[in-house]
Amino acid sequence: MSYYLTKHQKGLLILLYFMLACTVILELEERQPFHTGFLCGNDYVQDLLAAPPDRFLQVLFIRKEIFLELIDELQEKGLLNNSKYIKATEKMMHFLYIISNGQSTRQAGERFQRGQETIYKSIHGVVEALCSLYPEYVTQPTGNTIPKEISQGDKYSQFHHCIGVIDGTFIPAKVLLRDQGPWRSHKGIISQNVLMAVNFDMSISYVCVGWEGSTHDSRVLTNALKNNFFVPPNRYYLADAGYPLTRAFLTPYWGTRYHLHEQAWAHMRPQTKKELFNLRHASLRNVIERIFGILKEKYPILRRPIEYFVPVQNQMIFAIKCLHNYQLRKGQIEMHQDSESEASEEALVNTRQTPGEPNDRQISLVQTQMAQDM
């Protein structure tokens, strides 16, 4: 048997190779680039870095100098590095553009003229970096000092053992259809119930994520206390009436009007000691309502359904809280126009919850004594 090709076979083989080459060339000529924007990738990054501070702030909701400080710190600690084609600066901009403008990875890809996979990798890299920074910037109070908001003046002097405020808020969540039942809140929205503890200087001291929207606040709190949420001895947080009255959590008197905005609208002054206690309790507790309002106004991703499932969303929430505290520590905090209305809505929701039962007579006596001293 001969293994040599005849002239006819060689001719057919050459013709086949020629036709295949022509097909490939034609496909390459007809293929159009997907991203054709004028400012793409690093060009847009440099444009923003060279822009006036107000424009930079308007696009990314962070001051330029704080942005650059954050990049330097993350790089110095080896938490966020340049890759072959994308620098750490652009990766952070991808993340900020999405969370501050409520955009999807597709929309961010169009803005930066990058592929969706590239944007997705950037987001995960930045989230991982900020979560690594989280323990340094989100810390629980030790209770060794009295907050200046309480120590300065006599108005809140009875609350000198208070170290902060706790409350829960709903954040829309992406859940598979078959699993949505328990994630539906009393508002009918698929969401998760996030517990937060805050300080009176507007910083966040603790976050608990991942609980279904139908879960009651008190159950989320109970679980948090079994894990890593700590209340120092002889100290307490303020909480709304949906939580039980305990040594660690001081709630208002149930059945006595106390809502700060309701009293202001009605031009009412407290008539009893209980009403005065509740009014001052609400006034101090208003800080967490303001923070909820600021965060949800500043980061639309916290109030709209997102494209990430709950495990990834949880990490993004931690990253955003870390970013909030970082900016606050560097001197940046913006109170947006709609923050108060957001806060009011949060407060009104919580006042309709089922009251928690006092389970500690001693703290109930403390509550009574505080009201009398006012």
Number of C-alpha atoms within 10 A of each C-alpha: 3 4 5 8 10 9 9 8 11 12 11 12 13 11 12 12 11 11 12 11 11 12 12 10 11 10 10 10 9 8 8 9 6 10 14 10 11 9 14 16 21 16 13 16 19 13 12 18 17 12 13 11 14 12 15 18 15 12 14 22 19 22 18 20 11 15 19 14 12 19 17 15 13 19 16 11 12 10 18 24 19 12 10 6 8 15 16 20 21 20 27 20 21 28 23 23 22 21 22 21 17 19 19 19 21 17 16 23 21 18 17 23 21 20 15 16 12 15 24 18 13 23 22 16 18 24 23 18 19 25 20 16 20 19 13 11 19 21 13 20 16 12 17 10 11 14 18 11 15 19 15 11 9 10 12 18 16 17 23 16 18 24 25 28 25 24 25 27 18 21 23 22 28 18 17 9 7 6 9 16 15 14 22 19 20 12 11 11 17 22 28 28 24 23 21 21 22 24 22 19 12 17 25 25 22 22 18 21 21 17 21 22 27 20 17 18 21 16 12 19 20 11 12 17 12 9 10 11 16 14 18 13 11 10 19 21 23 24 24 26 21 22 26 19 25 19 20 19 20 26 25 25 20 17 10 14 17 23 21 19 16 13 14 10 8 8 8 9 11 14 8 12 15 22 20 19 25 23 22 20 23 21 15 20 24 21 21 27 23 20 22 23 24 23 22 20 19 22 20 17 25 23 16 14 16 19 15 14 12 20 11 12 23 19 17 24 20 23 20 22 22 24 21 23 22 21 18 17 12 13 11 13 15 14 14 14 11 13 20 18 13 19 20 19 12 20 22 13 12 18 16 10 14 12 18 17 13 16 12 12 12 12 18 18 11 13 20 15 12 16 18 13 10 15
